[in-house]
Amino acid sequence: MPRTSTTIGNSHLVIETGRATPDATTIVERKGLGHPDTLADHLAERLSRAYSHYTVQHFGAVLHHNFDKLALLGGASEVRYGAGGMTSPVRVLVNGRAAPMCGGERIPVKEIIEAEVRAFFGERLPEVLNHIDITFNITSNSSPGAVLTGDGVPDRTRWFNPRSIDDLRERRVRLSNDTSLGTGWAPENPFESFVRELVDHFSGESDFTLAHAWCGSDVKLMGYWDGERADVVLCVPQKSRHVASRAEYVRNAESVLAECQRLAALRMSGAETRFRLNARDVPEKDELYLTYTGSSIESGDEGVVGRGNRVNGLITPLRPMNLEGANGKNPVYHVGKLYNIAAQRLASRLHEATAGHAEVHLVSTTGQRLDEPWRILVRLSAPDAEVDKVQALVAEILTEFPALTDELVSDGIVLS
């Protein structure tokens, strides 16, 4: 297996070619829009972007913040055929840090967060909107390293309490906030793409969900594919107000399975695809995935940032992946967000350039320049990949971090 070691700036780059292409065996999971972990991820990212919008508009820069430790604690509900309601609220624990002011001007952090939380649930789970308790666990504490020596104030203590945006070190040079890594690969195989489409079909806005008001959004899929046969375990909730009886629930479930087979025939043509729906159901005992809101967040389940889909929207244990919770991280210098996005983009470009499988790992060292990762590992299945072109693509992606921040702040990138 050919292996080339070189440097780009202060980054050590290793390029391996002629790697074995991943075999067909696939285990893949995806959580839908109403799953508590997806809700936590997407809400944390929404808070980061709203705070960033505000500070850019008022001060000309993204001020220091992170909301990537946000958690949701499930409420309680009563569910009956044709009816239901919330009996205990969903708790939103907004954990993190945010600069509360800049140059003596107050930033309405709590007001921004509360408005975004309520708007988010109004769009995503409107039945929960009037049953939310928000707990603010937000500080502006300094990061480690602010050593006191005499009467001076360490620069680091001003990161979350800047006198002006000139106190932001990243205005001069962007340094990695952590020793971490970002991982990306391409392309997806047909089954991985099918899993993404199927979950989105049932949990988002589609012809099916628009025609079936009972279809809830807390969809979850686990799939196994051996190259010829696919086995899928799927959870699709139903909303109790739109389901008048047990028999109606069963008929609705049958329509979900029929839709699964229809889409499989289109996307997995020629492959045997088997589906198992709502595996915990015991209809004769009325133990069913019947919910008031369409999400298990209504009844005790919890959601935490980083436990859901990876940056590429899938959970793929047989593929390279890491466990960073990217959503809610600062979009300026948090490598747990930026390196995962950059690695995925680079892998896609390398796949297009080589027509083979590509795998990318970007490894940071805290305090080193963001655009100069400590280690870069590129693995390609193409045996004849041109090393100079690979180097050029790597160098290109490393120049894009300022633009990547702008894309994130302007909602140009969706972390799924």
Disulfide bonds with the S-S distance in Angstrom:
none
